[in-house]
């Protein structure tokens, strides 16, 4: 594929969803020269699902791919066991290899929702990291000082608080940096929390006689609860979420995230996004643009048809406060409300079901449930919150 040097596309590639570039002048020159670059992104399988926060660098990879560059997608099956603490305020526990293997089963398939996997290199970093010996580790470690590591904000805070920092955490940046050496990366993508690890790649590439990679860092975005989107906090919108679930989660985000999500997580033209922002500033209802955002994301990850069905479902169920026409059915083993909530997967345990009832979040035939002893009958519609329904049979 011929490399595109379209300046307008390069400008957007270097600005949309970008917090920082190292080295901007150097990278722009290489992009405009028509040189084919190797674009690296590594993701550790610390959970089974990729979420919209991960989609930001994956969409940036897609932008590079559309210009004709070579993508290198690294599944961190080795580093996933070790654990990156870049964004953590406490020590991240090591994962078992079995858990990592289980988590990563569909990672390539999920990434393939955004990038063309058939034209990408897919690598597993255990291929090279599992064979690094102490001699080589010593050479790599010699390129860094302990002072550089502990100067990082989250590490410094933990040390000042007297919280344990394991030696394992010191080694993680070496591993991510060596990934860049192994695949001969020209550009590495990652979040701003990865800055030290990304720069480690540059340092080690120079140590191994390679030209240091350029870096593009994306901003970190909030999840459905306003905190950084993270699987460990359960506030994610996952790429594999069912259309109704994805749509409903997007409709629950704060209005302040509508425009950032459009910019970072979609490729709706920026001129359109800017018009949406202007419209909301001049009094248009943000909910209308949140509906557009939810529809666009469901369309991208599922289909146009799924997006329309999810939109119709949401409008009928929540905007007009109607019960949806298509409701999953459940034949429970017992008809008490606690059992029904658990078997419908509306609650994870008896105590969780009771908390949901206490919070006023459960209805039978649109009547709020106030007693744990409430019983259901065939034909009843059970509702949890605003989005979840089941019909008893």
C-alpha positions, 0 to 999 in steps of 0.5 A: 500500500502506498504511503499517503503524505496528505498534510491534512490527514497528518495534521489530524493524526497528530492532534485528534485525541493527542495529549503530547508528541515526542518528538513532534518535529521529527515525527511530522518530517518522517510522515511527510517524507513518505517513509513507511513507519512501524507503529507499536501498541502493547496492551496487557491482558489484565482483564478479558475485555478491551474498553473504550479507553483502550479504543483511543490508541487503537483508533490512532493505530487505525489512522496510521494504517489508513495512511499506509503504515505498518501496525504492530499490535503486542499482546502483553502475555508476559508483562501482563503477569508482571503488572504495570503500576504506572496508573496505580496508587498501590502495588498491583498484584501479579496475575497467574499465567492461567488468568492472563491466558484466559483474559487474552483469548479474544484480545486480537478479535476485539482489536480487530473491531478497530484495526485491520488485523489481517494487515497488522503484525500481532506479537506476544511479548513472551516470545522475547521477554521469557528468554532475557537472561541476567546478563542482558537484564543487567545491561538494560537496567544500567541505562536507568537510575533508581532516582529516575524511577522514584521521581514518578508521581505515583511512586513518590507518593507511595514512598512518602506514605511508607507504602511498599514498592516492589522491585518487580515494579522497577523492572516493568519499564525495562520490559515495555521498553525492550518490546520496542527494541524487539519489534524495531518500533518507529512510533509507540502509542500509549496513555499519558500515564505511560510516559516513563515506560514509553520513554524507556523504549527510546532509551533502550533503543539507543542502547541497542543501536536503534533510532529512538522511537517517536511517541504519541500519548493520548489523554486518559478519559473518565468512565461512566462514574466520572473516574478514569475508565478502568476495568478494576473499577467496573466503570467501563464501556466494553467493545464487546458490550451488547448493543443495548448495554453499550447504548445505555452506558453511554447515555449514563455518562456526564454531559461534560464527556460528550464532546471528549468521547466524540473526539477521542472515541469516534471518527465523526468529522471534527467539523461536525463535532465542533458544531455539536459543541457550539449547539450545546453551548447555545442551549441545545439539549445535551441529551440529543447529542448523547443519543447521537454519540451512543448511536455512533458507537453502537453503529461502529462496534455492531451495525447500523441496524443494531444502532437503530434498534438500541436507539428505539429501545432507549427512547421507548423505555426511558424517554417515553417511560414505556416498557419495551416490546422485546423482553427476555423471559425467565423461568426461575427455580423459585418465584421469590423476588430474591431468587428471581433477581439472582437468576436474572443476573440482576444481582450477584448475591442475596445481599446484593439483591437486598441492597438493590431492593432497599435502594428502590431499584426493583419494580414488579409490573411498574410497582416498586418492591419494598419487601424481601418477601415479595413473590412473582407470578408468570406474566410479571415484568421485573425491572431493575433500574432503568435499563433491565427487564425480564418477563417471568414465565 
